[in-house]
Amino acid sequence: MNRIKKYTIGFHFICFIGVLLSLFCSTFSSPQTPSFTPLFTSQEFTSLIRECSEQGGFFQSDTWVSNELTYLDVLEPLDRYKVKSGVYIGVGPDQNFTYITAIKPELAFIVDIREQNRIQHLYFKLLFELAETRAEFLSLLFSKPLDPKKDAMLKKNHNIDSLVIYLYKTPSDLKMHDKTRKQVLELLKDKYGFQLTLSEQSELNYVIDAFYEYSIDITYNGYRRSWYPTIVSLLQARTPKGEQKNPFNSDEDYQYLRKMNLENRIVPITGNFAGGKALKAIAQYLINHKKTLTAFYVSNVEEYVIRNYYDWQQWVVNMKAMPTNDTSVIIRWTHTGGGSNQMTQLQYIKTFLKNYDEGKYRTYSDLIWLDYIK
């Protein structure tokens, strides 16, 4: 009996150790799959884009990356004035990622008059889905293969400077470029049911090819020229305090952006700020779902809108339709005398609308200089 009892105790002890080892191995030997809670299903995401978008319009140039050297200047004020959560609306390409990361909204809309911008953000979205790390994202974007032997480049704690050096030294790969294009098309079709029109197909190819052709010297409208910063300049940009705050400098920020995309919370729309559909549709969605607009990044779009009285009037009508509160802000980039005199500023939306109603905005200069909190 004693011998049987000893064997039984020994057997249970071995089983207990086995369970512990199994738990240990499952915890540390394989990464845990992150959990995601999509705000929209893939089909709902596609439908929302189609339902809110309006016919695209003309803009004078391509806008591959930002040309705004001061885009980081408002990060500290955004934090100081507690501009957080809610809903974000923005325009243009990559600078939106910085503001989304700083504000951490529940939902973001990117609204641009150019159909190409919507297609470009769809491309970015699918790259976020394919790339688990910042290095993988930039590798896919520029078709520059990562060398698995160089472990340091694949670690999560590297800074953007080391990544840039690696990208400069690595030649682009045409086979990788073609493979990424195929993966993106398959995701759009099979996962999102996004049936590209001939125009959209052309725009997508144009976007993919541009980042391959211009590579990491890509600027606002193509090759390095004039005062336009390259994407490297934007990635390595610093705040007034000297901090590198582009979200691609932080694995934590990148993972937040990736999660937003995996959960279908960044929605690209083709829309005119002075149009009659896109912004109205977004405003109605926010009202129906009891959401508040926290920040609207407008870049310098108003510089073009204010030239036409009826466009300017419609822009304000669209802004007044948005559900806001006392701390909702406009993020506005302005420039005078070319690229040398730039400002990125914050203004309360309630102040902007009050000034408009009081007739204070007669020229674009009035808009630039009146009543900013930063």
N, C-alpha and C positions, 0 to 999 in steps of 0.2 A: 504494500500500500504506500509506504514512504517513497519507494523508488518511483512508482507511478505518479505520485504527487509532485516529486521533483521534476520528472519529465514534463508534466503538465505546466508547471510554473515556468520551466525553461522554454517551452514552446510558445507560451504567451509572451514571454519577454522578447524572444526573437521576432515575433509578429509585431510587437510594439516598436522595436527598433526599425523594422522594415517600413512601418508606416511613417515614422519620423524621417527616415532617409528619402522616402517617396515624396513627402511634403517638401523637404529641403531641396531636392532636385527640381521639383516642379516650380518652386519659387525662384531659384537662383540660376538654373541652367537654361531656361527658356524665357524670353520676354513675355510679359503679360499683354494680351490684346487690350488696347484702350477701349473704353466704352463710349459710344456716341449716341446722342439723342437728336435725330434729325428734326428740325423745325418743320420741314416739308419733306414729303416723299420725293423720290427722283422725278416722278411724273408731275407732282404738284409744283415742283421747282421749275420744270420746263414750262408748264402751263402759266405760271405767274410771270415768267419772262415774256411769253407771247402775249398775254393779256394786257400787261402794263406798257409794253413797248409801242412807240409810234414810229412813223416813217422817219428814217434818218435824214440828216441835212448835210450841208456843205461846211467844211472847215478848211482853212487855208493850207494846212500841212498835216503830215502824219504826226502822231504824238506817241512815240514808242515808250519813252520814259519821261519822268518829270524834267522840267527845266528850272525848277524852283530851288535855288540854293539855300533859301532861308526856311525851308519847310519844317525844320526841327525847332525853330525859335519859339513856337507856341506850346511846346510840350509841357514846360514848367507851369505856364499860366493855366493850361487845361487842368493840370493836377491841382493847382492852387485854388481855382474856382470850382473844383469838384464837378467837372464836366465828365460824368460817368454814366454808363449803362444806357438804357433807353434804346433809341434807334438812331443810326447814323446814315446820312446821305452824303455822297461825294461825287466828284467828277474827275475824269482823267485816269491815268494809269497807276503807277506803283506807289505814289505818295499816300494813297488811301490806306495802304497796309499799315503805315506808321500811325495814322490817326485812329484807325480801328483798334490797333493794339493798345494805344494810350487810353482810349475811351472805354474799350471793352463793352460795346453795345450788345444787346440781345440779338439784333438784326441790323444788317447794313444793305443799302441799295447804292449801286454805282450807276449814275445817270449821265449819259453823254450823248450829244447830238450825232456823233459818229457811230454808225453801225460797227465799224472796225473796233472801237473801244469795247463794245459789248462782247464781240467775238474774242478779243484779246483777253478779257477777264475770264471768259469761259475757259480759254486755254490755260491761264494761270491756275484756275480752280482745279483743272484736271491734273496739272503738274503737282499741285499740293497733295492731291489724292495719291499720286504715284510715288511721291518722294517722302520718305519718313524723316529725312534730315534736311537741313539747309544746304549741305554740300550736295545732296542728291538733287534737290530742286534746281540749283544753279547748274549742275552738271547736265541735267535734262534740257534746261532752257537754252544753253549754249552748245549742246552736243559735244561736251568735253568729258570723256570717260574718266571715272575715278579709278585710281590704282589701289586695289585692296591691300597691296604690300605696304603702302604708306599709311599705317594705322593712325598716325597723328591727324591726318586730314579727315578721317572719318569719325573722330571722337566728337562728342557733343560740346565739349568745352572750348573748342578752338575759337579764336576771334575772326572777324571778317577780314582782317589784313592777311592772315595766313591763307585763307580761302582764295582771296584775290590773287596772291602770288602763285598759288597752284593753278588757277585758271589761266593766268597769263602764260605759264610755262607749258600748258597742255594744249596740243593742237585739236581743232574741231574734227569730229568724225562723221562723215557723210552717212555711213551705215546706221550709226546711232540716231542721227537726225531723222532718217527715214523710218526707223523703228518707233521712235517717239510719236511721229505723225500718225502712224498706224494705230498705236495704242490709244491715242487721243480720239481718233475717229471711232474706234470700236467702243470706247466708253460713252461717247456722246450718243451713239446709236443704240447700243445694247442696254446700257444702264439708265440713260436719261430719255430714251425715245426721242432724241432731238434730231429731227429730219432736216438736215441743212438744205437751204435753197441754194441755187447756183451762185448767187451773190455771196451768201454766207460761206460756202465752200471756198470761193475765191479769196474772201477776206481771211479765212483761217490759214490757208496756204501762204498768203502774203505775210501774216503775222509770224508763223513758224519760220519761214524763210528769212525774214528780216533779222531775227535774233541769231540765226545761224550765220548769215552773211556779215552783219556788222559786228557780231560777237560782243565781247565785253567793252569794246569801244563805242557801242551804240549810244546815241544821244537822242534828244527830243525828236529830231526829224531825220536821223540816219547816221551818217559818218561824223566823226569828230570835226567840229568846225566852230568858228566864232566863239562866243562865250558859253555856249551850251555845255553843261556838264555831261560827262559820260556816266553810264550806270555805275561804274566803279567809284566815281566822285560822290555819287549819291549814297552808295552803300557805306562809304567811309566817312561821310559827313559827320560833323560834330555840332553839338549844341553850343550856345554861348558860354556854357561852363566847361566846354571841352570834352563832353561825353559822346561816345558813339551810340546813338540811340535808334539807328535803323533796326527794324525787327529782325533782319537777317544777321545781326550781330549777337543775337541771344537765342539759344535753343528754346528757352521758355516761351519767348515771344513767337518764335516760329511754330511751336507746337500749338499755341493758342490760335494762330491764323489757320493752321492746318485743320484744327478741330472745327473752326467756324466754317470752313469749306466743306469738310466731311459731313457737317450737319446741315448743309445747304442754307447757311445764314448770311451769305454774301451774294446778293442777287444783282447781276448786271442787266441794265435796262437801256434800250435806245430811247432817248427822250430829249426834247428841247425845253430848256428852262422857261421859255416863253411860249411853249406849246399848250395845246388844249387837252392832252390825254395823259401822258406819263406821270407827271407830278400830281395831277388830280387823282389818278388811280392809286398812287402810293398814299396820298393823304387820306383817301377814303378807306384804304386798307388799315391804316393806323387807327383811324376813328372807330372802325368796326371792331378792331381787336384791342381797343383801349390801350394803345401804345403812344408814347410821347417822343417827338423828335428832340434829341439831345443836342446834336451838332449837324450843321450843314456846311460842308466844305465846298465853296463855290469857285475857288481859284480866282481867275480874273475874267470869268465868263460875263460878268455884268459890264465890263468894258465894251463888249460887243452889243449887249442887249440894250444898254442905255442910249445907243445911237438912234434907235427907233422908238418913238413915243409909245406906240401901241404894244410893242414887244416889252418895253419897260413896265408898262401898266399890267400886262398879263403876267409877267414875272412876279410882281408884287401880289397879284390876285392868287397865284399859285402858292406863294409863301404864306399868305393869310389863311389859306385852307389847311395848313399843317397844324396838327395839335402840338402845342409847345407849352413850356412853363417859363417862369421868370429867369431861369438859369440857362435856357436853350441859347446856343451861340451860332454865329456864322464864323467860319474860318475863311479868311479872305487873303489871297495873295495879290499884291499889286507891284507894279514896277514903273519907274519913270526914267527916261533917258537910256533905254536899252537894259542890258542885264546887270549893269553895275549898281543900280539903285533899286533894291528889292526890299519888300517888307511882307511878312506874314503876320496877320493881325487877328484879334478876336473882337467880336462885337455881339452884344446881346441882340437876339432877334427882335425882342420887344422894342429896343431902341431904334433899330433899323426901320421898323414899320412906323413908329411914332414920327421919326424924322421925315419919312416919305409923306405921311398924312399932313405934316406941317409944311410941306413944300420946300424942304431944305436941300433936296437933291436935284439941282438944276444941271449939274455937269458931273462927269466922272471924278473930277478933282474933289468935289464936295463929298463924294462917297469915300474917297481915299482918306480924307483928313478928319472927318467929323465923328466924334463920340466913340472911341474905342476903349475897351478895358485893358487892352494890351496893344 
